Amino acid sequence: MTKPVIGVLGASGAVGRAAVRELRALGHTGLRLGGRTASALRAVAEEDPTGHDETVWADATAPNGLRAFTEGCDIVLNCAGPTYRLRATVALAALAAGANCVDVAGDDPAAEDLLEAGDPARDGRTAVLSAGALPGLASLLPRWLAGQGLDSVSALTAYCGGLETCSPTVAHDLMLSLTSGGADGAAYGEALAAVRGGRRVPRALRTAEDTEHHAFPGRVALQPYLSGESERLATVLGLDRLDWYNVHPGPAVRALLNVLPGRLAAGDDPAELADRLFLAADLDLAGREPYYVMDFDLSGTASGRPATAGLTLRAASSYRLTAAVGALAVDAVLREQVPAGVHFARDVLDPGPVVRHLRDRGAADLRPTGAAAGADHVEEGVL
């Protein structure tokens, strides 16, 4: 049987390079590596022990910049951005070339573009969006947790954040998310909002600028933030209450985030603000080890009694987490475990294999507590 041709766009970036390694670990070789810098792509290709990877120039922002790259692919994994500027550009190019597509981001704007262009299910094609750490893994882990010893769930509290370098894509997407990224042209999420009684309630929570949390070292800032994905997670799990916090361990980044909306509204150059975000992240990271944490606490019932289940994930990088989820989504599509059409990773990936892959690959340290303790034989990994 002929091996499928897997194209990885943005293969030399922080996520793309890690995704290539994850795909190789899953047994996929002879990858097509796409990007704008030939020397960087060659360096990634040279890591292939079989020597069968190929490099192809590709630029999602240029007219016809994806044609040569997508032609002949069976599936394309998009790790390039900025997400909210590209929207469905890469997915549409892949589908036009007869390929399936997985995007580590994409979110609602990409889904809207894809469905407006015509449901790919008509041609038997598949597009999986938001196959990254957040969004993506941030919903898959609570779904897994809900199935570990609880009969029903009613409340979830989540804390996600860390201390790491800031890629150009992340910086630009963060700024764009203030006015886009959600459904129907809305912002990606709403600060201070939470779910109460199964529905979104504005200004339900408060920010804690200088506090502690058991899953994070040192002092941190806790920013309540309810995204569209988190709100949908509450609906899927049937939650009455959801509190979601973005955690900012670095004071320089947090200080910039506090003034960012005002500076953008005042007309400051987004590119200059992105440069400031890079510098702030580097300043916060100076002399410290990078890390990323996701901490979840579910409340519900077990055997008719109140019970809780918790999970703390610690990793050295959110970029590797994103790469792992993206690679697993590609693998699932190739194995025909995902139906044709437009989907979000949180809805179509089985969270059990995702948890096992992260553990077995040493991508994260996963520690269940409460009713979930010992579930699926999750063992400590490496940070």
Order of alpha helices (4+ residues) and beta strands (2+ residues): beta-alpha-beta-alpha-beta-alpha-beta-alpha-alpha-beta-alpha-beta-alpha-beta-alpha-beta-beta-beta-beta-beta-alpha-beta-alpha-alpha-beta-beta-alpha-beta-alpha-alpha-beta
